């Protein structure tokens, strides 16, 4: 029952409602509110109006919700009423049947896949061409799009596509000198079968990591909720998880040793995890996490943490202590309730997926997979930068993150900074312009890092800017790109810049939030070519999504030869979502096709996946690093008090992003 109540609480939290308890002449006294919680059960199975007590408005005493609303608002709740009570506005208990949900709200439960998001491509195509078109035009002859002189064609645009060659993805063969599974008509040790790589997904059988982490020690701790009835991970389940993970790491070539602990379970201060506004509860929880991590043996180099629930406050506490205070890489896994206990993920591929993260966090030089052959743009001397910005609301400070490849194309080092949000006035409204103000300083730091690792400066810069919309391209060109150039001039020296020897730079915006979709022209299997496929060995589900490597560079592009749509990931469910890459600056001499090829090849090198990703890893990693940085400054982003945070009131805010020296060169954020 407790788990059902928790699921209901999460589903209702944040829903905006209007009260309906005032009627007739007083109906205008009804008000808008937000559901924030469910009342405590207090020994009852369900929080109904007939079982929940609350402090009655205007009185010092408490009473039943049903009794109060029966007396004050002429309700007729019975003693055994099944109407639930909810908490609105943070403190007011209210009958659920006296609340009306405001329509048009977005369901924020990410665990529920929306039907539109997983619609078969053929059905989606039909819906857009029929219901979508009529909706756009409006029900009346004079309404909708025609009123604004907009029109929609009867048929979708037919666009030419190009197929980018699938790269060879290399691991280490498990038996050096021996052959792996067939690779076309030959056997090439350590290289993923082309038939599998073509579909953007492969397994690691007969493979080990390209460059495994050096020898390290690891251990596991579990956090439990307070209370005798709280489910926990049994010792048998703990040992099963430990053994399967250790065996998989050994199979993948990682020389590691498990460190047993006298106590691996640590009880959190309460039966319910504290929310962001419960300051004292958060302090107690932080203290438990800090003491449990600080008391680990000095011989532990990496920690796996088992969590009772998915909770951002608990996760942030672990990352702040591990990343910033102790320099201890941490990998968190949320246990799942099953048969009155908590269990780890038992799917066959899970230990390998977790091992990918561990390998990259345990060593600054570890690499999971590599390209057997690099396109020209990714050759020796190329430094890749990924830039992203994250913020909670438009009035708050931002965290800007930049990831750079210092050696090879797989390992990215992180630099973050904070800045005040700068607002532009557009159509009379204040809107964020999202520019990275401290970009010059960040690029200088990473260029110096490249020189420290390689003994020389890069020959070219490839910059992927994430998080921008079409209306922000000009800002990026006018404000951000000159800062990148200034950083290059500062590090290379003014004399080179003035003599026209500035290294070539290509600046590419990766746009994910758009509404362009690509569909097969034919809905019949026999009329499709290599652009659409069933999957490896022709045994997969034929879902009519484009294959990885499908590129469109005409008809739906800007027409200036500087942008393209690219699908790098095979969508297994739903409709594939191409990424729109826009080249804002290019002095490298590489063509749009060569840039697209390099971008597609990079999508095969995402470190925590044995498959391709939909956007270039440099941009993906920048997004992950920005999210991790928010964990460190969460008290500013999700403040317990109302009001806008003023950075001038907290001079230590910049220091809150500092990473422990032991982790600065590792991919701790992945």
C-alpha positions in Angstrom: 0.0 0.0 0.0 2.8 2.4 0.9 4.3 2.1 -2.6 0.9 2.8 -4.2 0.5 5.9 -2.1 4.0 7.1 -3.1 3.2 6.5 -6.8 0.0 8.5 -6.4 1.8 11.3 -4.6 4.4 11.6 -7.4 1.7 11.5 -10.0 -0.4 14.3 -8.4 2.5 16.5 -7.2 2.6 19.8 -9.2 -0.9 19.5 -10.6 -2.6 22.9 -10.7 -6.2 22.9 -9.5 -9.1 25.2 -8.7 -11.1 24.8 -5.5 -14.9 24.3 -5.7 -15.9 24.5 -2.0 -17.5 28.0 -2.4 -20.8 28.1 -4.3 -23.5 30.5 -5.4 -22.7 34.1 -4.3 -19.3 33.1 -2.8 -18.1 31.1 -5.8 -15.6 33.9 -6.7 -13.7 33.1 -3.4 -12.5 29.9 -4.9 -8.8 30.0 -5.7 -6.0 28.3 -7.7 -3.6 26.1 -5.9 -1.0 23.4 -6.6 -1.1 19.9 -5.2 2.1 19.4 -3.2 1.6 16.2 -1.2 -0.7 13.6 0.3 -1.5 13.7 4.1 0.4 11.2 6.4 -1.4 7.9 6.7 -1.2 7.9 10.6 -1.8 4.2 10.8 -4.6 4.2 8.2 -4.5 2.5 4.8 -5.6 5.5 2.8 -5.6 9.2 3.4 -9.4 9.8 3.1 -11.4 12.7 4.4 -12.9 10.5 7.1 -9.4 9.4 8.5 -7.2 12.5 8.1 -7.0 15.1 10.9 -5.9 18.7 10.2 -5.8 22.0 12.0 -9.1 23.7 11.2 -8.9 27.2 9.8 -9.5 29.9 12.4 -9.3 27.5 15.3 -6.6 26.1 17.6 -8.0 22.6 17.6 -7.7 19.8 15.1 -10.5 17.7 13.6 -11.5 15.4 10.8 -11.5 16.9 7.3 -14.9 15.4 6.7 -16.4 17.0 9.8 -15.1 20.4 9.0 -16.3 20.5 5.4 -19.7 19.0 6.4 -20.2 21.8 9.0 -18.7 24.8 7.1 -19.5 23.9 3.4 -22.6 21.8 3.7 -20.9 18.6 2.4 -22.3 15.2 3.2 -19.3 13.0 3.8 -20.1 9.7 5.6 -18.0 8.2 8.4 -16.5 5.7 6.0 -16.1 8.1 3.0 -13.6 6.9 0.4 -12.9 10.4 -0.9 -9.2 11.1 -0.7 -7.7 14.2 0.9 -4.7 16.0 -0.6 -2.4 18.8 0.5 -2.4 22.0 -1.6 -0.2 25.0 -1.4 2.2 23.2 0.9 0.1 23.1 4.1 -3.7 23.1 3.4 -5.5 19.8 3.5 -8.4 19.6 1.1 -11.0 17.0 -0.2 -10.0 15.9 -3.7 -13.6 15.9 -5.0 -13.7 19.7 -4.3 -10.8 20.3 -6.7 -11.0 20.8 -10.5 -7.9 20.1 -12.5 -6.9 23.0 -14.8 -6.9 21.6 -18.4 -3.9 21.7 -20.7 -1.2 20.8 -18.2 1.8 18.6 -19.2 2.1 15.3 -17.5 5.6 15.3 -16.0 5.8 11.6 -15.1 8.7 10.7 -17.3 8.1 7.0 -16.6 4.9 7.1 -18.6 5.7 7.1 -22.3 3.1 9.4 -24.0 1.2 7.6 -26.7 2.2 10.2 -29.3 5.9 9.7 -28.5 5.8 5.9 -29.2 3.4 6.0 -32.2 4.5 3.8 -35.1 6.0 5.9 -37.9 3.4 4.9 -40.4 0.5 5.7 -38.0 2.3 9.0 -37.1 2.7 9.9 -40.7 -1.0 9.2 -41.4 -2.1 11.2 -38.3 0.0 14.2 -39.3 -1.4 14.2 -42.9 -5.0 13.8 -41.8 -5.9 14.9 -38.3 -2.8 17.2 -38.0 -3.7 19.0 -41.2 -7.3 19.6 -40.3 -6.3 20.8 -36.8 -3.8 23.3 -38.2 -6.4 24.7 -40.6 -9.1 24.9 -38.0 -12.7 23.5 -38.0 -14.2 26.6 -39.7 -13.6 27.8 -43.2 -12.5 31.2 -41.9 -10.5 30.1 -38.9 -7.1 28.6 -38.2 -4.1 28.9 -40.4 -5.8 30.5 -43.5 -6.7 33.5 -41.4 -2.9 34.2 -41.1 -2.3 33.2 -44.8 -0.6 30.0 -43.8 -1.2 26.9 -45.9 -0.4 23.2 -45.5 0.2 20.9 -48.4 -1.9 17.8 -49.0 1.2 15.6 -49.1 4.4 15.7 -47.2 7.6 17.0 -48.9 9.7 14.4 -50.7 13.3 14.9 -49.7 16.5 13.3 -51.1 18.6 11.5 -48.6 22.2 10.5 -48.3 23.6 7.5 -46.4 26.8 8.1 -44.5 29.1 5.1 -44.3 29.0 3.1 -41.1 32.4 3.4 -39.2 34.3 0.5 -37.8 34.0 0.4 -34.0 37.0 -1.2 -32.3 37.3 -2.9 -28.9 40.0 -5.3 -27.7 39.5 -8.9 -28.6 39.2 -11.1 -25.5 41.6 -13.6 -27.0 44.5 -11.7 -28.6 45.4 -13.3 -31.9 42.1 -15.1 -32.2 39.3 -14.2 -34.5 36.0 -12.6 -33.3 32.7 -13.4 -34.8 32.5 -13.0 -38.6 33.0 -9.5 -39.9 31.5 -9.6 -43.4 33.4 -12.3 -45.2 36.5 -11.9 -43.0 37.3 -12.0 -39.3 38.8 -8.8 -37.8 39.7 -9.2 -34.1 38.1 -6.6 -31.8 35.9 -4.9 -34.5 32.1 -4.9 -34.1 30.3 -6.8 -36.8 29.4 -4.3 -39.5 25.9 -5.9 -39.8 25.3 -4.9 -36.1 27.1 -1.5 -36.2 25.0 -0.6 -39.2 21.9 -0.7 -37.0 23.4 1.3 -34.3 23.5 -1.3 -31.5 25.8 -4.2 -30.6 26.8 -6.4 -27.7 30.2 -6.9 -26.1 30.5 -10.6 -26.4 34.1 -11.7 -27.2 35.1 -8.0 -26.5 36.9 -6.1 -23.8 37.3 -2.4 -23.4 39.7 -0.7 -25.8 41.7 0.7 -22.9 40.5 -0.7 -19.5 41.1 1.3 -16.3 44.2 0.5 -14.4 44.0 -1.6 -11.2 41.6 -0.2 -8.7 39.6 -1.2 -5.6 35.8 -0.8 -5.2 33.1 -1.5 -2.8 29.3 -1.1 -2.3 27.1 0.6 0.3 23.3 0.7 0.5 21.2 3.5 2.0 18.0 2.3 3.7 14.9 4.1 4.9 14.1 4.1 8.6 11.5 1.7 9.9 11.0 -2.0 10.4 8.5 -2.3 7.5 10.8 -0.7 4.9 12.0 -3.0 2.2 15.8 -3.6 2.0 18.2 -5.5 -0.2 18.8 -9.0 1.2 22.3 -10.3 1.7 21.7 -12.9 -1.0 20.6 -10.2 -3.5 23.6 -8.0 -2.4 26.0 -10.9 -3.1 24.4 -11.7 -6.4 24.7 -8.1 -7.6 28.3 -7.8 -6.3 29.4 -11.1 -8.0 27.7 -10.4 -11.3 29.2 -6.9 -11.5 32.7 -8.0 -10.5 32.6 -10.9 -13.0 31.6 -8.6 -15.8 34.3 -6.1 -15.1 36.9 -8.9 -15.2 35.5 -10.1 -18.5 35.8 -6.6 -19.9 39.5 -6.5 -18.9 39.3 -4.3 -15.8 41.8 -5.4 -13.1 39.8 -4.6 -10.0 39.4 -5.9 -6.4 36.3 -5.7 -4.2 36.8 -4.3 -0.7 34.4 -5.9 1.8 33.1 -3.6 4.6 32.1 -4.3 8.1 28.9 -2.3 7.6 27.6 -1.8 4.1 24.0 -0.7 5.1 23.5 2.9 6.3 20.1 4.0 7.6 18.8 7.4 6.6 17.3 9.7 9.2 13.6 9.1 8.4 11.1 6.8 6.7 10.5 9.4 4.0 13.2 11.2 2.1 13.2 14.9 2.9 12.0 17.4 0.2 13.9 20.5 -1.0 12.0 22.7 1.5 12.7 20.5 4.5 16.0 22.1 5.5 16.6 20.3 8.8 15.9 16.9 7.2 18.3 17.6 4.3 21.0 18.6 6.8 20.5 15.3 8.7 20.5 13.3 5.5 23.7 15.1 4.3 25.4 14.2 7.6 24.6 10.5 7.2 25.9 10.5 3.7 29.1 12.4 4.6 30.0 10.2 7.5 29.3 7.0 5.6 31.6 8.1 2.7 34.3 9.7 4.9 34.6 6.5 7.0 35.3 4.3 3.9 38.8 2.7 3.9 41.5 4.8 2.1 42.1 1.8 -0.2 38.7 2.3 -1.9 39.0 4.0 -5.2 35.4 3.8 -6.5 32.1 3.4 -4.8 28.8 1.8 -6.0 25.8 3.2 -4.1 22.5 1.4 -3.9 19.5 3.7 -3.3 16.0 2.9 -1.9 14.3 5.4 -4.2 15.1 7.8 -7.0 15.5 11.1 -5.3 17.4 14.2 -6.5 18.3 15.5 -3.0 19.9 12.2 -1.9 21.7 11.9 -5.3 23.0 15.4 -5.1 24.3 14.9 -1.5 26.3 11.8 -2.7 27.7 13.6 -5.7 28.7 16.8 -3.7 30.6 14.7 -1.2 32.1 12.3 -3.6 33.0 14.7 -6.4 33.9 17.8 -4.4 35.0 16.8 -0.8 36.6 13.4 -1.2 37.5 12.9 -4.8 35.8 9.6 -4.8 34.0 8.5 -8.0 30.5 7.2 -7.3 28.1 5.2 -9.3 24.4 5.1 -8.1 21.8 2.5 -8.8 18.2 2.7 -7.7 16.9 -0.6 -6.4 13.4 -1.8 -7.4 10.7 -3.1 -4.9 10.0 -6.8 -5.6 8.5 -9.4 -3.3 8.8 -7.3 -0.1 12.5 -6.5 -0.7 14.6 -4.3 -2.9 16.4 -5.8 -5.8 19.1 -4.7 -8.3 18.5 -4.8 -12.0 18.8 -8.4 -13.0 18.7 -8.0 -16.8 21.6 -9.7 -18.6 23.1 -6.6 -20.1 22.9 -4.4 -16.9 26.4 -5.4 -15.5 28.0 -4.5 -18.8 26.2 -1.1 -18.9 27.3 -0.3 -15.3 30.8 -1.4 -16.1 31.0 1.1 -19.0 30.4 4.0 -16.5 32.8 2.5 -14.0 35.6 2.1 -16.5 35.4 5.8 -17.5 35.2 7.0 -13.9 38.0 4.9 -12.5 40.8 6.1 -14.7 41.6 9.3 -16.6 43.0 7.4 -19.5 40.5 4.6 -19.9 38.6 4.2 -23.2 35.6 1.9 -23.9 35.6 1.9 -27.7 37.4 3.6 -30.5 37.2 4.2 -34.2 39.3 1.8 -36.4 39.7 4.6 -39.0 39.1 8.3 -38.4 37.7 10.8 -40.9 40.0 13.6 -41.9 38.3 16.2 -39.6 39.0 13.9 -36.6 42.6 13.3 -37.4 45.7 14.1 -35.3 45.6 17.5 -33.7 41.8 17.9 -33.5 40.4 19.2 -30.3 36.6 18.8 -29.8 34.6 21.2 -27.6 31.0 20.7 -26.4 29.2 23.6 -24.8 25.9 23.7 -23.0 24.1 25.9 -20.4 21.5 24.8 -17.8 19.2 26.8 -15.6 16.0 26.3 -13.7 14.0 29.4 -14.6 14.8 32.6 -16.5 15.5 34.7 -13.4 18.2 32.4 -11.9 21.9 32.0 -12.3 23.1 29.6 -15.0 25.7 26.9 -15.0 27.7 26.7 -18.2 29.6 23.5 -18.9 32.3 22.8 -21.6 33.7 19.4 -22.4 36.9 19.0 -24.4 38.8 16.1 -25.8 42.4 16.4 -24.7 43.8 13.1 -26.0 41.9 11.1 -28.6 38.2 11.4 -29.3 36.7 9.4 -26.4 37.8 11.1 -23.1 36.3 14.5 -22.4 37.4 16.8 -19.6 35.0 19.2 -18.0 35.1 22.9 -17.2 32.1 24.7 -15.6 31.3 28.3 -14.6 28.4 30.2 -13.2 27.0 33.5 -14.4 24.0 35.7 -13.9 21.2 35.3 -16.4 21.3 38.1 -19.0 17.9 39.0 -20.4 16.9 40.4 -23.8 13.7 42.2 -24.5 11.9 40.5 -27.4 8.4 41.7 -28.4 8.2 43.5 -25.1 9.0 40.4 -23.0 12.2 39.6 -21.1 13.8 36.4 -22.5 17.0 34.6 -21.7 19.7 35.0 -24.4 21.7 32.0 -23.0 25.1 33.2 -24.0 28.2 31.9 -22.1 29.8 35.0 -20.8 32.9 33.4 -19.4 33.6 31.3 -22.5 37.0 32.9 -23.2 38.3 31.9 -19.8 36.9 28.4 -20.1 38.5 27.8 -23.6 41.8 29.2 -22.4 41.8 26.7 -19.5 41.1 23.8 -21.8 43.7 24.8 -24.4 46.3 24.9 -21.7 45.1 21.5 -20.6 45.5 20.2 -24.1 49.1 21.5 -24.2 49.8 19.9 -20.8 48.6 16.5 -22.0 50.0 16.5 -25.5 53.0 18.8 -25.3 51.7 21.0 -28.0 48.6 22.9 -29.0 45.8 21.6 -31.2 45.9 22.0 -35.0 42.1 22.7 -35.3 39.0 23.2 -33.1 35.7 21.5 -33.6 33.0 23.2 -31.5 29.5 21.7 -30.9 27.1 24.2 -29.2 24.1 22.5 -27.6 20.9 24.1 -26.2 20.3 26.9 -28.8 17.2 27.5 -30.8 17.1 29.0 -34.3 16.6 32.5 -32.9 19.8 32.3 -30.9 22.2 31.5 -33.7 23.0 35.2 -34.2 23.8 35.6 -30.5 26.2 32.7 -30.8 28.0 34.2 -33.8 28.2 37.8 -32.5 28.9 37.1 -28.8 30.2 33.6 -28.2 32.4 32.9 -31.2 34.5 36.0 -30.8 35.3 34.8 -27.2 36.5 31.5 -28.6 38.7 33.3 -31.1 40.0 35.6 -28.3 40.9 32.5 -26.2 42.8 31.0 -29.2 44.7 34.3 -29.7 45.5 34.5 -26.0 47.0 31.1 -25.8 48.7 31.0 -29.2 50.1 34.5 -29.0 49.0 37.7 -30.7 51.8 37.5 -33.3 50.3 34.4 -34.8 46.9 35.9 -34.9 48.0 39.1 -36.5 49.9 37.2 -39.2 46.8 35.3 -40.2 47.9 32.0 -38.7 45.0 31.5 -36.3 44.1 27.8 -36.2 41.0 26.8 -38.2 37.8 26.5 -36.2 34.4 25.0 -37.1 31.4 26.0 -34.9 28.4 23.7 -35.2 25.0 24.1 -33.4 23.2 20.9 -32.5 19.5 21.6 -32.5 17.3 18.8 -30.9 14.1 20.7 -30.2 12.4 20.9 -33.5 9.4 19.3 -35.2 11.0 17.9 -38.3 10.4 14.1 -38.8 11.5 11.8 -41.6 9.2 9.1 -42.9 9.6 6.4 -45.5 7.6 7.3 -48.7 6.2 3.8 -48.9 4.4 1.9 -46.2 5.3 -1.4 -47.7 8.4 -3.4 -46.8 9.3 -4.5 -50.3 9.4 -0.9 -51.6 12.0 0.4 -49.2 15.7 0.3 -49.7 18.7 0.4 -47.4 17.5 3.5 -45.7 14.9 1.4 -43.7 15.7 -2.0 -42.3 14.6 -4.7 -39.9 17.7 -5.0 -37.8 20.7 -7.3 -37.5 20.3 -10.6 -39.4 17.0 -9.3 -40.8 15.2 -10.5 -37.7 14.2 -7.3 -36.0 10.8 -5.6 -36.0 10.3 -3.6 -39.2 9.4 -0.2 -37.8 10.0 2.0 -40.9 12.4 4.4 -39.1 15.4 5.6 -41.1 18.7 3.8 -40.5 21.6 5.5 -38.6 23.6 7.6 -41.1 20.5 9.0 -42.9 21.3 12.6 -43.8 19.1 15.2 -45.5 20.9 18.3 -46.8 18.3 19.8 -49.3 14.7 20.9 -49.6 14.1 21.3 -45.8 17.4 23.0 -45.0 18.2 26.7 -45.1 19.5 26.4 -48.6 22.9 28.0 -48.0 24.8 24.7 -47.9 25.6 25.1 -44.2 23.2 22.8 -42.4 21.9 19.2 -42.4 19.6 16.8 -40.6 21.2 13.6 -39.4 19.8 10.5 -37.8 22.6 8.6 -36.0 20.5 6.3 -33.8 18.1 3.6 -34.8 14.7 4.3 -33.1 13.3 1.1 -31.8 10.0 2.5 -30.8 8.2 5.6 -31.8 9.3 7.9 -34.6 12.9 8.8 -35.2 14.0 12.4 -34.3 16.8 13.8 -36.4 19.3 16.3 -35.0 19.6 19.5 -37.0 23.2 20.6 -37.3 23.9 24.2 -38.4 27.4 25.3 -39.3 27.8 28.9 -38.1 31.5 29.2 -38.9 34.0 27.1 -40.7 37.6 27.8 -41.6 38.8 24.2 -41.6 38.5 23.6 -45.3 36.2 20.5 -44.6 33.0 20.4 -46.5 29.5 19.9 -45.1 29.5 16.3 -46.1 32.9 15.7 -44.3 31.6 17.5 -41.2 28.4 15.3 -41.3 30.5 12.1 -41.7 32.8 13.1 -38.7 29.7 13.9 -36.6 28.1 10.6 -37.4 31.2 8.7 -36.6 31.5 10.5 -33.2 28.0 9.3 -32.4 29.4 5.7 -32.2 31.8 6.7 -29.4 29.4 7.5 -26.5 31.2 6.0 -23.6 28.3 4.5 -21.6 26.5 2.8 -24.4 27.2 -0.2 -26.8 25.3 1.7 -29.5 25.0 5.0 -31.2 23.4 8.1 -29.7 21.2 10.7 -31.4 23.4 13.7 -30.9 27.2 14.2 -31.0 28.8 13.0 -27.7 30.6 16.3 -27.2 27.2 18.0 -26.9 25.7 15.1 -25.0 28.5 15.1 -22.4 28.2 18.9 -22.0 24.5 18.4 -21.2 25.4 15.7 -18.6 28.2 17.9 -17.1 25.8 20.9 -16.7 23.2 18.7 -15.0 25.9 17.4 -12.6 27.0 20.9 -11.8 23.4 21.7 -10.8 23.7 19.0 -8.1 26.5 21.1 -6.5 24.5 24.3 -6.4 21.1 22.8 -5.9 20.3 24.9 -2.9 20.4 28.0 -5.2 18.4 26.3 -8.0 15.8 24.7 -5.7 15.7 27.1 -2.8 13.8 26.4 0.4 12.7 30.0 0.5 10.7 31.8 -2.0 12.2 34.6 -4.1 14.9 35.1 -6.7 18.5 34.2 -5.7 20.9 37.1 -5.8 24.5 36.0 -6.6 25.9 39.0 -4.8 24.6 37.7 -1.6 26.7 34.5 -1.9 30.2 35.2 -2.9 31.1 31.5 -2.5 28.8 30.4 -5.3 31.6 30.0 -7.8 33.5 27.8 -5.3 30.6 25.4 -5.1 31.5 24.1 -8.6 35.1 23.2 -7.6 35.9 19.5 -8.3 38.3 17.6 -6.1 41.8 17.5 -7.8 41.7 13.7 -8.0 38.6 13.8 -10.3 39.3 16.8 -12.5 40.8 14.8 -15.3 38.3 11.9 -15.1 34.8 11.6 -16.7 33.2 11.6 -13.3 30.0 13.3 -14.6 29.0 10.4 -17.0 
